[in-house]
Amino acid sequence: IEAKLYRLPFSDTGDIIGELLETKAILVGSATINNGILPSVAPFLREMEGLRPKNKLAAAFGSYGWGGGATSTIEKLLKNAGIELIMPAISFMWVPNKTELKKSYEYGKEFAKKVKVTE
């Protein structure tokens, strides 16, 4: 499966939305801030809520410090947009270590397999 990485603070939201409308699935991630998502991620997810793209698959990933919240917020907003969550979110405390990075890599591979099965 071909994948593209977009960093929301530096990418044009319109470009990302255009790409999303052409793709089958999306992984959305955010660090936790004030028990929620980063300010750069929120507008994109709110736009998805309004657009309600059809037949899209998704999953969430993130990090947290002393409390979580980002991944559950992402999942809620994706569901509100009518996007099907195909895996439970993955989240790590602070910066992921080598083991957690490997786990993240495997998470991405599993996500790709699930997307491919639906094609």
N, C-alpha and C positions, 0 to 999 in steps of 0.2 A: 504494500500500500504506500502510495506517495504521501508524504507529510510536508506541511509548511509550518514554519514557526513565525508567529506574529507576537511582538512585544507591544502590548496595548499603549504604553506611554509614548512609544516612538512610531507607531504605525497609524495609518489613516483608518479610522473606524469604517468609513464607507468602503474602502478596499477590502477590509476583512469581511464585512457584511456581504459584499458582492461575491467574494470567494465562498462564504458559507452557503449562500443560496445555490451554488454549483456543486457543493460537496455533500457527501453522505453523513459525515460525522465530525465532531469537534471535541477536543479536550480543552477545558478551561481551568486555569489555575490562578491562585492568588495567595499571598501571605495574609495572615490575619492582622487586622488593625481595628481596635475598638470593637472586638467581637464580630467583625464583619469583613467585607472585602476591601481591597485597595481602591482608592478613589478613581484610579485609571481603569479599573475593570468594571465598575458599576454602570457607566453610561452604555457600554457595549451590551451588557446583559439586559439593561432596561430597553434598549433598542430591539433586542431579540424578543422581549415580551410583547412589544407592540407589533412586530412583524409576524410573529407566530409561524415561522417557516415549517413547511410540511415535510413529513417523513425524514426527520433528522434524528441522529443518535448522538449521545454525549456521555461524558464522565467528567468528574472534577478531581483536582489535586491541589494540595496547598501545604502551607507551613504555619506554625504558630509558636508563640513564646510561652507565656504563662496560661493562656486560655485559647480555646479554638473558636471557630465560628465561620471562617471563610468558606470551607468546603460545603458546609450545610447551607450557607447563603447562596452559593453558586448553584447547588442542586435545586434549591427552592425556586430560584429565578429561571433556571432552565426548564423545570417542570411547568412553571407559569407560562413559559413561551411555547408549551406543547411539545417540547423536545424530550424524547425518550431516553432515560438514563439506563445504560446497559451494564454498568458496573458500579459498585459502591465506591465512594470517594477514597482516595489515599491521602494521608496527611502525616507530616513529620514535624517534630519539635526542633525549632531553630534551623540550623543548616544541616541538611542530611549528611550522614556519614557514608562510608563506602558501602556498607551493607544496605543502607536505605536507598542509596543511589542505584544499586543493583536491583533492589525490589521495585524501584520506580521504572527502571528499564523493562523489567519483566511485566509490570503493569501495562506499560505502553504496548508491548508485544501482544499481550492478552486482549487489550482493547482492539488492536488491529485485526486479530483473528476473529473477534466477534463481529466487527464491521464487515469483514470479508464474507463471512457466512451469510450475511443478510443481502448480499448483492445478487 
